[in-house]
């Protein structure tokens, strides 16, 4: 997976979607004084897309390319969703889930879990474990995150 994210800023007509270099703690750097992350501007100031409805944001994520979706409210409150691709061994196939992070430490832990769990399943697939069963296991994990009370957006792709 690459080190990229989509940052969606709430505007009167929907959300403006910007490309970003994903960095740990990016959400803490997005403030009214530093709307694009401050020094080094990790968020591209020019939006890729304007006026996207909130319910359309998950569809913008390219699993295997984007590791996160950060949704920035007009008050600069940020909700971060980490990408959990379902495709194995290729993360760009099969869609995925966007799992709500509960803060910086939770985000780092969740990010590590996603990478480790996917790597273990990919290795198992490489050793002959059925890729469809492995993808189903990832889907079940997404459901488990939802049962913890997290917001989870599932994006199915063929």
Residue pairs with C-beta under 8 A, 6 or more apart in sequence:
1 64
1 65
1 67
1 83
1 85
1 91
1 115
2 64
2 65
2 66
2 67
3 21
3 22
3 23
3 67
4 19
4 20
4 21
4 22
4 65
4 66
4 67
5 19
5 20
5 21
5 22
5 26
5 66
5 67
5 68
5 69
5 70
6 17
6 18
6 19
6 20
6 57
6 60
6 61
6 66
6 68
6 69
6 70
7 17
7 18
7 19
7 20
7 26
7 30
7 43
7 70
7 72
8 15
8 16
8 17
8 18
8 52
8 57
8 60
8 69
8 70
8 71
8 72
9 15
9 16
9 18
9 35
9 47
9 72
10 71
10 72
10 73
10 74
11 50
11 51
11 74
13 50
13 51
14 50
14 51
14 52
14 53
14 54
15 51
15 52
15 53
15 54
15 57
15 71
16 47
16 49
16 50
16 51
16 52
17 47
17 48
17 49
17 50
17 52
17 57
17 60
18 36
18 43
18 44
18 45
18 46
18 47
18 48
19 43
19 44
19 48
20 26
20 37
20 42
20 43
20 44
20 70
21 42
22 42
22 66
22 67
22 68
23 29
23 37
23 42
24 104
24 107
24 108
24 111
25 104
26 37
26 42
26 43
26 68
26 70
26 80
27 70
27 78
27 80
27 104
27 107
28 104
29 37
29 38
29 42
30 36
30 37
30 43
30 70
30 72
30 76
30 78
31 76
32 76
35 43
35 76
36 42
36 43
36 44
36 45
37 43
49 60
52 60
54 71
57 69
57 71
58 69
58 81
58 98
58 153
58 155
59 155
60 69
61 69
61 83
61 96
61 98
61 155
62 92
63 83
63 85
63 86
63 87
63 91
63 92
63 94
63 95
63 96
63 155
63 157
64 85
64 87
64 90
64 91
64 92
64 93
65 92
66 83
67 82
67 83
67 111
68 80
68 81
68 82
68 83
69 80
69 81
69 83
69 98
70 78
70 79
70 80
70 81
71 78
71 79
71 80
71 81
72 78
73 79
79 100
79 151
80 100
80 101
80 107
81 98
81 99
81 100
81 101
81 151
81 153
82 98
82 99
82 101
82 107
82 110
82 111
82 114
83 96
83 97
83 98
83 114
84 96
84 97
84 98
84 99
84 114
84 118
84 138
84 141
84 142
85 91
85 92
85 94
85 95
85 96
85 118
85 138
86 94
86 95
86 96
86 97
86 135
86 138
86 139
87 93
87 94
87 95
87 96
87 135
88 94
88 118
88 121
88 122
88 125
88 131
88 134
88 135
88 138
89 122
89 125
89 126
89 131
91 118
93 157
94 135
94 157
94 158
95 154
95 155
95 156
95 157
96 138
96 154
96 155
97 138
97 139
97 142
97 145
97 152
97 153
97 154
97 155
98 152
98 153
98 155
99 110
99 114
99 142
99 145
99 150
99 152
100 145
100 150
100 151
100 152
101 107
101 110
102 150
117 138
117 141
118 138
121 129
121 134
121 137
121 138
122 134
124 134
125 131
125 134
139 154
142 152
142 154
143 152
145 152
146 152
